[in-house]
Amino acid sequence: MVVSVPGSFEIPVVAQKLGKTGAYDAIICIGAVIRGDTTHYDAVANSAASGVLSAGLSSGVPCIFGVLTCDDMDQALNRAGGKSGNKGAEAALTAIEMASLCKHHLS
């Protein structure tokens, strides 16, 4: 299932709600925060990161932080499957590993 949110700041709320349903073994949180000319970038990036961590801890379901924090759109595109690898694919592998670990070794 894919759930879209209006911005990266809103990702943790949805991740926590999905985790608490018990219907998912892991939640992958993907997005991008691109630096602008203000300090708003730092607040959004930090809040998204700590919120995703909190969502996983409170729901008991691994919530994987796949939100790119980039200086510009080119860097975001390169990290999302371009020259710098595919951070989304890495997040998916992490979700599989964490779901397996939680299900088979920590239950």
ABEGO torsion letter per residue (X at the ends): XBBBBABAAAAAAAAAAAAAAGABABBBBBBBBBBBABAAAAAAAAAAAAAAAAAAAAAGBBBBBABBBBABAAAAAAAAGBAAEBAAAAAAAAAAAAAAAAAAAAX
